[in-house]
């Protein structure tokens, strides 16, 4: 009887893995044009943040990194939101906004600890210096991310069936 249960668990796990891996390939691209996502409060429509998370799929209790690439904004003070907040936390703790001059890597790589399974979405916005074409000078302005960075957090059951998926 235990052999049938084990085979059922493995088959179910492979199905879940296939769905989650397939989901990753059909999600919208992370490189949506910034002009479509930036709010009207921005001084320069060319200023935006590009987000990515590594790895895209992680186990509960592991570390992941949110990478931020700043486009046309300098000296950023960056606010990062986690949705839902109970699925991940800053590791090490980080107060918001993240200040470029007080963070070890200028708020470009932010680490998180995964807390519970599910889908987590990261968004970010920043204030900083942007170039204003109208006065040909730098002014204090804002920028938003050009799309949500998504993370799937799985339970430890993944450890049991990952070798079967790779065969």
N, C-alpha and C positions, 0 to 999 in steps of 0.2 A: 504494500500500500504506500509506503514512504517513497518508493521509486516513482509511482504515478504522481504523487504530490510534487516531488522534486522536478519531474519533467514538466508539469503544469506551471510551476513557478518560473522555470527557465523559459518556457514558451511565452508566458505573459511578460516577462522581463524583456525578452527580445522584441516583442511587439511594442512595448512602451519605448524602448530605445529607438526603434525604427521611426515611430511617430515623432519623438523629440528631435532626432537628427533630421528628419524630413522637414519639420517645422522650421529649423534653422535655414534651410535652403529656400523657403518660400517667403520669409519675412522681407519687408521692404529694405532696400539698401540703406546703409548708414550714411550715404553721401547725398542726401537730399539737398537741393540748392538752398543755401542759407537765406536768400532773399524771401523764400516762402515761409521761413520759420521765425525770422527776427521780428520782434514787436516794433510798434511805431515809436517807442521810446529811444530807439537806437539812433545815435548820431550819424553813423556810417553804415549803410546797408551791406558793405563789404566785410564788416567785422562779425565774426562768428566763432563758435567753438565746435570742434569735431571730437566726438566721444567714441571710444571703443573700450570693450572690457575683455580681459584675458584671464583665464580661459572663458569661453562662452557657456560652457557647462562645467559645474563644479560640484564637489561633494559637500554635504553639510559639515561645517567646522573647518573648512579650508580657507586659505587666503586667495583673493582675486585682486586684480589691479584694474582700476579705471584710468585709462590714458586720455589725456586732454591735449589737443593741439589747438593753440590759439592762432587765429587768422586775423591780422590787421588790428590787433589790440595789444597794447603794452601795459606793463605794470598792473596786471589784473588782480582784483579781489574777487574770488570765485565762490559762489554759493552752489552747493551740490545737494540735490534732493534724491532720496531713496524711496521707492514706492513698491511694495509696502515696507515701511521702515523696520518692522520687526523681523524681516528676513535677512538683513545684513547690517553690520555696524562698522564704523571706522576703526581700523586697527593699524597703528596706534590711534587713540582718540584724537579727534581734530575738531577745533571750534570753527564755526562758520562766521563770516566768510574766510576761506583759505586765502591768506595774504602771501603773494609771490615772494616778498622779501623776508618772510618769517618761516617759510616752508623749505625743507632740505632740497627739493628739486623744482622749486618755483610753481608748485601746484600743478605739475604736469603728470605725475603718477601718484594716484591716491590708492592706498590699499584698504581692503575691507575683509572682514571675517564673515563668512556665511553662517547664519544662525539656524534657519529652518528651511525645509524644502519648499519649492515653488518658483514662480517667475518674479524676478526683480527688475525694475526699470530705473535707470539712472538718467537724470537730467541736470543741466548746469547752466548758469548764467554768470556773467562777469561785468564789473565796471572797471574802467581803466582808460588809458589814453588811446584815442583813435584819431586818425587823420581826417580833417574836415576839408573837403574840396572847395567849399564856398569861401573860406578864409585862408586856405593853404597853410593851415596851422594844426597843431595837435590840441584837442579839447578832451575833456572828461566825458566819456560816453559809455554805452552799454552794448553788450552782445549776448546772444542766446545760443544754445546748442543747435546744431542743424538736424537733430534727430535723437531719439532715445537710444541709449545703449542697453541691451537686454542681456540678462544672465539667468540661466536655468540652474537651480540648486536641487540636487538629487540626494536621496537617502543613501545609506551605506549598501543597500542591496545592489547598487551598480557594481560594486567590487566583485560580486559573485558571477555576473553574467557578461562583463566586458570581454573576457577571453573568448567566449562563445560567439560574440558579434564579430570579432576580428577574423575568425576562420572562414 
